Amino acid sequence: MKKFLFFAAVAVALAACQKNPGPEPGPDPEPLPSSPEQVWVLHNGTWGGSDSEIMIYDRESGNVLTSAFQTVNGKRLGDTANDMIACGELVAIAATGSKCVWIVYKNVTEVAQIVVTGADGTALSPRRLAYDGSYVYITLQEGVLARASAATGWQAETLEVGPAPEGLLYDNGLLYVVNSDEYSSPMGMNASISIVDAAQFKVVKTVPCNCNAQQLYRVSEDKFYLMSWGNYADIPAALTVFNPKTYTLTDVAGVAPTFFAVGTGNKAYYASREYDAAWNPTITYCNFDTSADSRIGEFVPASAVKPDINAIGLDPETSNVWMGCSDYMSNGSIIVFSPEGQEQMRIKDTGAVNPQAFLFL
């Protein structure tokens, strides 16, 4: 029944969009209830191609809906979409190149578009998202954190943080903004974590951190992992334990992830992409023990993931590991592995380029 309701809603939305490609006045459409049968896959698209998209997989039926945003709304999602997050009965989607954040229902119907501007009125570039139950929080490439909500009419309030903020994590009334400093010269040397009191919307602490820091992952209330990518030259990528109570940072020896995902039962998974002097990549896929802060062997061989990984996500319903694969030119593919590394499913064509992020509803 859930799969029928979902695809029926898509069909109704498409019919409406064929009459009028823009939102019509009147009451909002009834949002679908959250369903564990839906997996959304966000795609970057090609740089400057305005071809970002969403693929939706129905776990109950096995059906795949490609180009879901355009199908429902009669318009393109935009350029270089990077992140999406569930916000109650809504979903927020950040499109960096198009300088906007879309708010949609879980039937993909457009609700609103958030455009955050600087002091001179120039639109800023959204990167990552978080949600605290009321506000959608947005890191913006230009050194800004913003927040907006339905109660504010999706009008954004802004706060200056650090240089080139990327990752964003909400936990226990605080926001942790990972400032990568990726676009400075030399790269990433002023990376930091800005800690923001969500109620006051005020920076209360800034913690210097590893070069070109990218994202934080929560393990417990006193243990996060920080992934940083280094300067792609003499400073390598790193995984660091960050204690949000004491603000201490401790590097994990021998682990340099490019992609990282925390699961349950002290398990995490990561992929490490390293290059030789001629820029030939070597990729390894590993298990990680979050209780011991250590690698515990190979998850799958590199030959099992082709083309190369571009995204990783963990299904909270099944604990399966989803990997988005891309050659950055043609439509991507998805490979789903069990927690033990056995292939469960493969979607050979996701309908768009560069699978970037997963959302399990």
N, C-alpha and C positions, 0 to 999 in steps of 0.2 A: 504493500500500500504506500509506503514512504516513497519508493522509487516512482510510482505512478504519479503521486502528488507533485514530486519535484519536476519531472519532465513535462507534466501537464502545465505546471506554472510557467516553465520556460516557453512552452508553445503559446500560452495566453499572452505572455509578455512580448513575444515576437510578433504576434498578430497586431498588438497595440502599436508596436514600433513601426510596422509597415504603414500604418496610417499616418503616424506623426513621429519622426525620429527623435524629437525632444520630449522632455517630461510635460505632461498635460496638467492643467490646473484641476483642482478637485482633491478628494481624499487620497492619501497614500495607499498603495496596494498592500494587501494583507501579507506580512512576512511569513515565510515558512518556519515551522519549528526547527530547532537544531536537530540534526539527524546524524547518528554515527555512521550512516551509510555514505556520506559525502566526503570526498577528498578533493580539495582544490589545489591546483598546481599553477603557480604564477610564473610567467615567462618574461624575461627581459626583452626579447626580440633583438633585432640588430641595432647597433648604435646609430641613432639619428633616423631610424626607419619608421618610427611611430607605429610599430607592429607588436607591442606588448600585448599579451592575452592571458586568458584563464582557461585551463582545461579542468573539467569536473568529472571525477570517476565515481560511479555508483557501486559501492562494494557489494550490495545485495544482488544486483543484476549483472554486474560486470560491464555495464554500458559506459561509454566514454562520450562526453560532449566536449568538442573542441570549439574554440572561438566563442566561448560562452558570453563574454561581455558584449561583443559586437552582435551576436545573435539576439540577445535580449534587448539591448539599448539602441541598436541601429547606428552605432558610432564606435570608433576605435578607443581602446583603453588609453593609448598614448605611447610615449617614448620612455624606454628604460625603466620599467617598473621594477622595484627592488624588494618590496616587503608588503605583507598583508597580515592582518590580525583580526580575530573575532572580537566584537564589542557588543556583548549581549546578543540581540537579534539582528545586529548589523555586522558588516565587515568593512574595514578600512584598508585601502590599497594605495601605496605610495608610488607615484610615477615621477622619478627624478628628472628625466629629460623634459617632461611636459610641465614640471613645476606645479604639481597639484597632488592632492590626496582625494581619492574618490571614496564616498560612503555609499554602500549598496546594501540592499536587503539580501538575505540568504537565498532568494530566488534570482539574484544578480541584478535586480532592477535598481537603477540609480536613485539615490535619495538626495545627495548633495555633493558639492565639489568644494574642497578647502584649498584656497590659494593664500599662502602666507607671504607677506611683502615686507621688505626692509624699510628703513627710514625714508629712502628716496622713492618708494613706491614700486621698486623692482621686485618681481616675483622670485622667491627663494626656492632652493632645490631640496625636496624632502628625501630622506634616506631610510630611516628605520622608525618603527612604531611601537608604542606600548599603550596599555589601557588599565585604568585603575578602578573601573566600575562606573565612573562618571565621565571622565575626560579621555579623549584620544590625545596622546603625546607624540610629537614628531621631532626627530632630529633633522636639522637642515644644514646642508653642506657649508653654508656661509657662517657657521659659528653660532647658531641659534637653536634653542629648544622652544617649541610652540605647543600650545594645547588648545583644544576646541571641543565643544559638546553640542548636542541637540539643544540644550537649555540656553546656550549662547547664540543659537542660530548658526552654528558652525563657524562663527567668527573667531579668529585666532588671537590669543594672547601670547606674547613672545618674551623670551629671556635669553640674554647672552650667556654662553657657556665657553667652551674652549675651541681651538682651531679644528675645523673639519670633523665635526662629530659624526660618528657612525652608529655604533651599537647603543641600545637603550634597554634597560631592565627596570621594571617596577617591582618593589618588594617592601611590604610592611610600612607603607606611607612614605617611602623614599624612592626617588628616581636616580638611577645610576647611568650617567651619560658618558660614553666612551669617546673621547676626543682623539682622533687618529693623528692629527697634524700631517696628514698624508700629502698635502699639496705645498708644503713649505720646502725650502732648500737651506740646509740638508733636510731630507725627508724624515718626518716622524719623531724628531728629537724632543719636541715639547708635548708629546702625547700625555694625556692625563685622564682621570676619572672625575667628573663633576658630580657631586652628590647634592641632590635637590630635594628640599622638603616640599612634598606635593601640595600640602594644605596651604602653605605660604607662597608656593611657587617662587622659591628663593634658593640660590646656591648656598649651602651651609658648609661645604668642605670640598677641597680640590686635592686630589692625590696624584702626584706624578707616577707614570707607569711606563711599560715597555714601548719601544719604538713601533709606531704604526699600529697601535692597538685597534682591534676591530669590534669585538663583541664579548659580553659577559654571559655566563650560563650559571643558573642557580642550582646548587646541590642541596644546600640546607640554609638555615637562617644565618649561620656564621661561616659559610663556605661557598664561594663562587669560583668559577674558572674564567680567566681572562685569556682570550686568544689574540695574539698579535702577529703581524706578518713581517716585521723587520723592514729593512730598506731594499730588499731584493738584491743585495750585494754582500757586504761584509757583516751585516747584522742579520742573523737568521730569524725565522719565525720562532715563536715560543708559546708554550702553555704555562700559565702562572696561576697559583692558588691565591685568591684575594679574600682576606677576612674583613667583611664589612663592619665588624665590631671594633677591630683594632687598627684597620686600614693597612695591614701588613701585606706584602706581596712576596711570594716564594716561588721561584721557577721550578717547573717539573723537569728533571733531567731527561734528555734524550727524546723528548716529544715535541714535534714542530708541526702542529696541524694547520691545514688550509681550510678544512671543514670539520665541524665538531658538533656532536649531539649527545645530550645527556638522557639516559633512559632510567629505568627503575632497577632496584636490586643491586645497587653499586656498579651498574654497567653504563659505560658510554662508548661511543664509536667515533673514530676520526679517520680522515683521509689526509695524507701528507703529500704535497706535490713539491718536489725539489728539482732544480735544474743544474745541468753541468755547464761548463764554460761556453759551450756552443748553444745553450738554451734548449737542450733536449731534456724533456721532463721524465722523471721517475716518480711513479705514484704508488704508495702503499696504503692499504686499508687495514685498520687495526682495531682490536678490542682494547678497552681501557677500564681499569678498576678505580672507581672514585673513592673507595675506602683506603686504598694504598697509594693513590696518586701515581699509578704506574701502568705502562703498557703490558698487556697480558697475551700477546701473540697476534697473529694475523687473523683478521675477520674473514676476508675473502681475498683470493689472488687478484692481482691487477688485471689478468686476462679475463676475469669474470665481469668486468665493468668496461664496456665499450659502446660508444665513444667515452671519453673521459668524464669524470664526475664534475657537475656544476652546482649541485645542491644535495643536502642530506636532511632527512627528517625522520622522526620516530612516531609511529602510530600508537597513541596511548591506549587504543582499544585492543590491539593485538600484539604490541611491542615489536612489530615488524619494522625493518629499516628500509626506508624509501630513498632511492638515489635518482636524481635527475642527471641525465647525460646529454652532452652537447659537443658538436664540433664547431660551434659558433657561426655556422653558415646555413645549415639545413635544419629542418624540424627536429626537435629533441626526442628523447625516449626516456622511459622510466623502468627501472629494475627494482623489484621488491624482494628483500631477503628476510628470512626468519632470523630471530636473535642468534641462532647458531650458525648463520651464514649460508643457509640453503635457499636457492632461488625459488620464490613462490609465484612470481608473475612478472611478465614483461609487456609493457606497452610500447610498441615499436615506433609509433608516430603520435606525438602529443599535439600536433597541429600548429605549433609555433616554435620559434628558436629560443634556446637557452632556458630550460626549466630552472627557476631561481629559488623558489620557496614553496613550502607545503603548508596547508591548513587542513586540519582534521576536525570535521564538524560532527 
